Amino acid sequence: MTKVFQIERRAPISIKIQTLATGIAIVAAVVVPQFFHWLGTVSGSGTAPGVAFSPMHLPIIIVGFLSGPFAGGIAGLLGPVAASLISGMPPLAQLPFMMVELFGYGVAAGLLRHVKMNLVLKTFIVMIAGRVLRMGACTFAFYALGNTKMAPLGIWTSIPASLPGIALQIILIPLIVFWVENRAKEEKSN
């Protein structure tokens, strides 16, 4: 019988490196979206580039793949908070839902880190996991807290608007993770 998933054995990442990677991901979760906000301002399209490209997702998923579920989860929780405090985006009404979604991305990427599987497929699975968690949070807010602004299926209806970001993530994340991991292997062998 063949194994569906194989787990790779890798050396554990030090707390120091995980902390550094988490910090870099949080900073990137603030800085990278600013380019898209600037692009929206310059082009007159407002927040459309941010919605279309979901730039905050990139550093969170990448840090999860490279540094594990703790780094990914913490960056996923704190990245949106830092961005909201510094830039006002995401707005406070959406902040808890983005925190849940990005936490899901970071943890899922970290949990899949050691699984031998195509990086594109891993990225796709991570994207689904974060959206499912956000849908769960929206469902809880809608039915338990009476928040009618966050419809439970809203995350799925927003997918057509975010198709450019989904394509960007499926292309960029595997390339960046592959490049970083291969560079690390080359440095170790030298």
Steps between C-alpha positions, in 0.01 A plus 500: 500500500640843407493796731283790390709755688866463579660709770847642435750497782655842544714653769292707742511875461635690800270728700728790406451437125125443543472827693698689236291347220179589684615860543593529133161356397314747723696793354435367148128464584500875566735616222395285201131607512610865508626466143156379392327780695733749330421340164128539571546864596710582193268315260182632660374148567499537880532172687441284189868394460512392866182295459611355168853399604462424875864601558498433874453128434839463330739552795281304741478189282870523413611522863279203585660288227852606594483523880210286616153534652595710803675768294222491239223514757651784703578701185145433379353636822730798547555607136144630450503668843825684421371599155173625644674705770749653256290549185139449602477204264339261562219701662416407859171333398689254277809461720391197709392312189827571320691393810318166500551453126871588504556293814351208304731565205809516719420191707389293199815591307711412803326166546554415133865608515636148548246323277649383170259650252512741209532859630222623271263241647612589853433868429155420365417294812622783724284752314194282555580444870524873578177574318318218677613639838387848402163362390471330840575829678248683282239231568558534875479881482187485285300244698637527854581871515241635255760670279303517175783683317718187492298249300620140548546438128650844431850357472395276211315776317815716520710242313428637148630844605815344648587272206809709407631456856428129498694464175784713639518288816494169311790623284712708741480305825634169362774684310613699806486201735687281250765769448553562875516129584747428217718794603507370855602154375777651286635701793505194724690299240767771460 
